[in-house]
Amino acid sequence: MNIAMTLRRFGMDPILLTSIGRDAAGDELIDAANLLRLDTSFVYRSDDLPTDQYMAVEGANGVIAAIADAHSLEAAGDKILLPLSDGRLGSEDVPFSGKIALDGNLTEMLLSKIAQSRLFASADVRVAPASPGKAERLLPILTMPNATLYVNLEEAGLICHRSFENATDAADALVTKGAAQVLVTDGGKTAAHANAAGVITAEPPQVLVTRVTGAGDTFMAAHIAAEARGEAAQAALETALAAAAAYVSGDVPS
């Protein structure tokens, strides 16, 4: 949702693929998304699965605790992907060829299926873990040749099963591990973008941090939008860092 909201703010027209219950919370969420002009017409509405919930507690130094209940999304499985196979957005014969932002709230089994599916073979797939605790779920999808991975320093370490001192080393290690393209952030420190051609870096603007939940999603969405506008790698990285800094400072509405 954070990714979609930011994409809309940058002039793109995101379509939501997810599972939302036919309950009061689900109706409220659909109404809110429609008010934000997000396309909810392809959302899987379950009659028996409740709408998932998320809660985060933040302090001055960042997130203290967060709970994400994604049981319904996990239970829905590949039903959320039906529009990519039944001809509405794509099919195996004519797979979807646009950009897909994918997060690690999906099960490892479904992510493994996506990594091997013809339905995703022609897309520009952008991937992010939903949280550090779910980073290792992305291992099956890591080596997709058409995927770009967005992680923070901690998540990069979990995927590589080692610790890193900086984003540059982490990005280089992920490419060595088989990733086609990666972006690694490290809070207010240097961020890195790496692929087979090498590593580029940029410094995030220094701002007063008032919130952190959603910062990574904002960075990812801003980077997708920047590249869609034709910005080169260095400029797109700097644009994304500026957008994330504005978000965490509170200058952008949540």
C-alpha positions in Angstrom: 0.0 0.0 0.0 2.8 2.4 0.8 4.5 1.6 -2.5 1.2 2.1 -4.4 0.5 5.4 -2.6 3.9 6.8 -3.5 3.7 5.6 -7.1 0.4 7.4 -7.4 1.9 10.6 -5.9 4.6 10.4 -8.6 2.0 10.2 -11.4 1.8 6.5 -12.0 -1.3 4.4 -12.0 -0.7 1.3 -9.7 -3.0 -1.7 -9.7 -3.3 -3.6 -6.4 -3.1 -7.4 -6.4 -3.8 -8.7 -2.9 -6.4 -10.4 -0.7 -8.9 -8.3 1.3 -11.8 -9.8 3.2 -15.4 -9.0 2.7 -15.7 -7.4 6.1 -16.0 -3.9 7.5 -12.2 -3.4 7.7 -11.9 -4.6 4.1 -14.6 -2.3 2.8 -13.0 0.6 4.6 -9.6 -0.2 3.1 -11.0 -0.6 -0.4 -12.8 2.8 0.0 -9.6 4.5 1.2 -7.6 3.0 -1.7 -10.2 4.2 -4.2 -10.1 7.7 -2.7 -6.4 7.7 -3.4 -7.1 6.6 -7.0 -5.5 3.2 -6.6 -7.0 0.5 -8.9 -8.7 -2.1 -6.6 -10.7 -3.8 -9.4 -8.3 -6.8 -9.5 -8.1 -7.4 -5.7 -9.2 -10.8 -4.5 -12.1 -10.4 -2.1 -12.4 -13.4 0.1 -15.8 -14.5 1.7 -14.2 -16.5 4.5 -10.8 -14.9 5.1 -10.7 -11.7 7.2 -8.7 -8.6 6.2 -5.2 -8.7 7.5 -3.9 -6.2 10.1 -0.6 -4.4 10.7 0.5 -2.4 13.8 3.7 -0.6 14.5 5.0 1.1 17.6 7.6 3.8 17.0 9.9 5.7 19.3 12.4 8.5 18.7 15.0 6.0 17.6 12.8 4.1 15.1 10.5 1.1 15.3 10.2 -0.4 18.8 7.9 -3.3 17.7 5.7 -4.2 14.8 3.2 -7.0 14.2 2.0 -7.9 10.7 -0.8 -10.4 10.5 -0.7 -11.7 6.9 -2.4 -15.0 7.5 -5.2 -14.3 5.0 -2.7 -13.2 2.3 -0.8 -16.3 2.8 -3.9 -18.5 2.8 -5.2 -16.9 -0.4 -1.9 -18.0 -2.2 -1.9 -17.7 -5.9 -5.5 -16.6 -6.1 -4.2 -13.0 -5.9 -2.3 -13.6 -9.1 -5.2 -14.8 -11.2 -5.5 -11.5 -13.2 -2.0 -12.2 -14.5 -3.0 -15.5 -16.0 -6.7 -15.2 -17.0 -6.1 -12.6 -19.7 -7.2 -9.5 -17.7 -3.6 -8.4 -17.1 -1.7 -11.2 -18.9 -1.5 -14.9 -19.6 1.1 -17.5 -20.2 0.9 -16.8 -24.0 1.1 -13.0 -23.5 2.6 -12.4 -20.1 2.4 -9.1 -18.4 5.3 -6.8 -19.5 5.0 -3.9 -17.2 6.5 -3.2 -13.8 5.6 -5.4 -10.8 6.3 -4.4 -7.2 6.4 -7.6 -5.1 6.9 -7.9 -1.4 8.0 -10.7 1.0 4.6 -11.1 2.7 3.9 -13.9 0.3 4.9 -17.4 1.3 8.2 -18.8 0.3 6.4 -21.5 -1.7 4.5 -18.8 -3.8 7.7 -16.8 -4.2 9.4 -19.9 -5.6 6.5 -20.4 -8.0 6.7 -16.8 -9.1 10.5 -17.1 -9.7 9.8 -20.0 -12.2 6.6 -18.8 -13.7 6.2 -17.7 -17.3 3.6 -15.1 -16.1 6.5 -13.0 -14.6 9.1 -13.7 -17.3 8.5 -10.6 -19.3 7.9 -8.2 -16.4 10.2 -5.7 -14.8 10.0 -7.2 -11.3 10.9 -5.1 -8.2 11.2 -7.0 -5.0 11.4 -6.0 -1.3 11.1 -8.0 1.9 8.2 -7.0 4.1 10.5 -6.9 7.1 13.9 -8.2 8.1 12.2 -11.3 9.5 10.9 -12.2 6.1 14.1 -11.3 4.1 15.2 -14.9 3.6 11.9 -15.7 1.9 13.3 -13.9 -1.1 16.1 -16.4 -1.7 14.1 -18.3 -4.4 13.5 -15.1 -6.3 17.0 -13.6 -5.8 18.5 -14.8 -9.1 15.5 -13.9 -11.4 17.3 -12.2 -14.3 14.5 -9.6 -14.6 14.3 -8.7 -10.9 15.6 -5.8 -8.9 15.9 -6.3 -5.2 15.4 -3.5 -2.6 16.8 -4.2 0.9 18.3 -2.4 3.8 21.7 -3.4 5.3 20.2 -5.8 7.9 18.1 -7.6 5.3 21.1 -7.9 2.9 23.0 -9.5 5.7 20.2 -12.0 6.4 20.0 -13.0 2.8 23.8 -13.5 2.5 24.1 -15.0 6.0 26.8 -12.6 7.0 27.1 -9.0 8.3 28.2 -6.0 6.4 29.8 -2.7 7.4 28.2 -0.7 4.6 25.7 -0.7 1.8 28.4 -0.9 -0.9 29.8 -4.2 0.3 26.3 -5.6 0.8 25.2 -4.7 -2.7 28.3 -6.2 -4.2 27.8 -9.4 -2.2 24.2 -9.7 -3.4 25.3 -9.4 -7.0 28.0 -12.0 -6.4 25.3 -14.2 -5.0 23.4 -14.1 -8.2 21.1 -11.0 -8.0 20.8 -9.1 -11.3 20.3 -5.7 -9.7 20.1 -4.6 -6.1 19.6 -1.4 -4.1 20.8 -1.3 -0.5 19.9 1.4 2.0 21.5 2.0 5.4 19.3 4.6 7.1 21.0 8.0 6.9 24.3 6.5 5.6 25.5 5.8 2.1 23.1 3.8 -0.2 24.3 1.7 -3.1 22.9 0.4 -6.4 24.7 -2.6 -8.0 24.5 -4.8 -11.0 27.0 -6.6 -13.2 28.4 -3.2 -14.4 29.5 -2.3 -10.9 28.3 -0.3 -7.9 27.2 3.3 -7.6 26.5 5.1 -4.4 24.8 8.2 -3.1 24.4 10.0 0.2 20.8 10.6 1.6 19.8 14.1 2.7 20.3 14.6 6.4 16.9 15.3 8.0 15.2 15.2 11.4 13.5 11.7 11.5 9.9 11.8 12.8 8.8 8.4 11.5 10.4 5.3 9.8 7.5 2.9 9.0 7.1 3.1 5.2 10.4 4.7 4.5 11.7 1.7 2.6 8.5 1.4 0.5 8.7 5.2 -0.3 12.3 4.8 -1.4 11.4 1.8 -3.6 8.4 3.5 -5.2 10.3 6.7 -5.8 13.1 4.8 -7.5 10.7 2.9 -9.7 9.0 6.2 -10.7 12.3 7.9 -11.4 13.5 5.1 -13.7 10.1 5.1 -15.4 10.6 8.8 -16.2 13.9 7.9 -17.8 16.3 9.0 -15.1 19.8 7.3 -15.2 20.9 5.1 -12.4 22.7 7.8 -10.4 20.0 10.3 -10.7 17.3 7.7 -9.9 19.1 6.7 -6.7 19.4 10.3 -5.6 15.8 11.0 -6.4 14.7 8.0 -4.3 16.9 9.0 -1.3 15.4 12.5 -1.4 11.9 11.1 -1.5 12.6 8.8 1.5 14.2 11.6 3.4 11.2 13.9 2.9 8.9 11.1 4.0 10.8 10.3 7.3 11.0 14.0 8.1 7.2 14.3 8.0 7.2 16.7 5.0 5.1 14.2 3.0 1.6 13.0 4.3 1.4 9.3 5.2 
